[in-house]
Amino acid sequence: MANTKNPDLTLRGLRAFVAVEETGSVSDGARRIDGSSSGVSQQITALEIAVGAKLFDRRTRPMKLTPAGQMLRAHARKILQTVSDAQADLSKHKLADLPKITLAIIDDLDASLTPDLVTRLQLRFRQCFVNAYSGRSDQVVEMLQQREADICVSAIVPEDIEGFTSIPILREPFVLVTAKGLLENNKDIPTQLASKPFISYSESIPIGRTVTQHIKRLRFKAPQKFALEATRSVIAMVIQSDGWSLTTPLNLLDAERFIANIDIYRNPFPAFSRQIYMIARTAEFGDLPDQLAADCRELLSDKVIPRFMDIVPDFDDFIEIIN
C-alpha cells in the first residue's frame, strides 16, 4: 500500500512561512532567509500539505494569510522563538566550559586584529586556549568549512549559506596605487594608465579574481606582465616597474613600508568594493560571533581607519563600518 502520510511540520518550513508572511512575497521572504524563491515556495507547499489547508491567498499583493495561515502564524512564532532560546541557552552552557577556540583571519588584517581579539577572548573565557591563524580569504574560509577553525574573518563567505552565519563588518572601496610621480595631474588618469604597466594580483586568489573581472568588464587594456599574490609584492613591483595597481586600504596598510614611494588615488574607474565578514558555523557559538564582530568594528574604527587616514587625509569617510 502506498504511503499517504502527510509531511511533518519542519523548522525550515516554519522559518520560510514567517519570512513570507512578514515580507508579503515569496521572493522577499527568500532574500530574508538567504534562500531561493523555488526552495521557499516548496517549503510553503509542504506546510500546506501538512496542515491540509492553504496558508496564503496568492492572488493578493502583498500576499495575505488565509484563516488557516493566521492560526499557524502564532504557533510558528512561538515555536521558532522557543528553538532560538534553546539554542542560545545551550550555546552559553557550551561556551562557559570552552577549552579551545581557533580563529582564522585574513592576512591583511592579521596584525591589526588578531592580538586584540585573542586578548578579548581570553578575558571572556579565562580557561580557554586560543589558536589564531592567518591566510587568504579562501584559505581561512576553507579552514572553517573543514572545522580546522571555529570562527573566521574573511572577504568572501561560504557557499553554504544555511550552515554558516556571515556578519558584515566593513566595506572598503578599491583604490588606485601608482609609482611616485607616475601621473600628471592635468591629464586624464585612465588615458595615462593605458600606457603604464598594470601590476595585478594573481587570479588564484579572491582579490585577484575581483580586480581582473572588473578590468575585463571595463574592457580596459594596459601592459600586463606580472601577477603576484602578496600585496607587499604587488606594491614593490608597482614601484620597481613604474606601474600601477588596484588594491584596498586594508591591503595597503599591510604594505605600509612602501607608502613613501607610491601615490594613492580614488579609483578613476567605476567604483567597486569588497566587504569583510565575521563568519561562524550557524548556532554553534551563541552570540559570540556577534560579540567578536562588535570588537572588530571597534578596533577598526579606533586603530585601523585612523592609520589609513594618516596616510591619505583627504579620503575622509572612505572606509565604511557596517553595524
Secondary structure, 3 states (H helix, E strand, C coil): CCCCCCCCCCHHHHHHHHHHHHHCCHHHHHHHCCCCHHHHHHHHHHHHHHHCCCCEECCCCCCEECHHHHHHHHHHHHHHHHHHHHHHHHHHHHHHCCCEEEEEEEHHHHHHHHHHHHHHHHHHCCCCEEEEEEECHHHHHHHHHCCCCCEEEECCCCCCCCCEEEEEEEEEECEEEEECCCCCCCCCHHHHHCCCCEEEECCCCHHHHHHHHHHHHHCCCCCCCEEECCHHHHHHHHHHHCCEEEECHHHHHHCHHHHHHEEEEECCCCCCEEEEEEEEECCCCCCHHHHHHHHHHHHHHHHHHHHHHHHCCCCCCCCEECC
